[in-house]
Amino acid sequence: MKPSAIGSAVRGIRHVGDHVTVARYSRVTLHEISKEHGAKLIMEVETAPNPLGACALALVDDGAGGQGFVLACPSPTIRETQIWRKGWGAPLHIIVSDAATTVIHCMAFSHDSKWLLVSSDQGAVHVCAIKVNLTPLTSDELHDDDEPAASTSASLTL
């Protein structure tokens, strides 16, 4: 990738297996890395202003012996975090913060990808239960306009 082709400065990066996320000020990209092809862009997600490059990447089991990648990043809507499944055209989950404005400082999936932790400038850590369905999608599901599932969460002030 040429720097001029990828836009604004890199704010954050996460690497899991043969995938890497690159967070910029207002978007996050997911790339697949290989020796033969270098970095192949898999998906691009628009975000709210993300000056600290907050994003998280996890490899999750599908329950049937397969695996897939999920990506968490700020939503274009202030106060929201979105969770994306690789190859899907809409977020799996939207997590809403109770603060009027929030700058996300950091986010991380638990080791088993069942929880997402999000810290913000509000002095809180949001702990969100995540259920990821990685069963194969039909073409109708790829273009489904239904709202993504909301996640349950609890906030901890540390």
HUWOKA-V600846 format. One record per backbone hydrogen bond with DSSP energy under -1.0 kcal/mol. NH is the residue of the N-H (numbers start at 1). CO is the residue of the C=O. Records with the same first field share a line. If there is no record, write none. Layout:
BEGIN
NH = CO, CO
END
This chain:
BEGIN
5 = 2
11 = 23
12 = 23
14 = 21
16 = 19
19 = 16
20 = 31
21 = 14
22 = 29
23 = 12
24 = 27
28 = 45
29 = 22
30 = 43
31 = 20
32 = 40
33 = 18
34 = 38
38 = 34
40 = 32
42 = 30
43 = 30
45 = 28
47 = 26
48 = 75
50 = 25
53 = 50
56 = 72
58 = 70
60 = 68
62 = 66
68 = 60
70 = 58
71 = 84
72 = 56
73 = 82
75 = 80
80 = 77
81 = 95
82 = 73
83 = 93
84 = 71
86 = 69
88 = 85
92 = 83
93 = 83
94 = 149
95 = 81
97 = 79
105 = 119
106 = 119
108 = 117
110 = 115
113 = 110
116 = 128
117 = 108
118 = 126
119 = 106
120 = 124
121 = 103
123 = 120
125 = 156
126 = 118
127 = 154
128 = 116
129 = 152
130 = 114
142 = 138
144 = 141
149 = 92
154 = 127
156 = 125
END
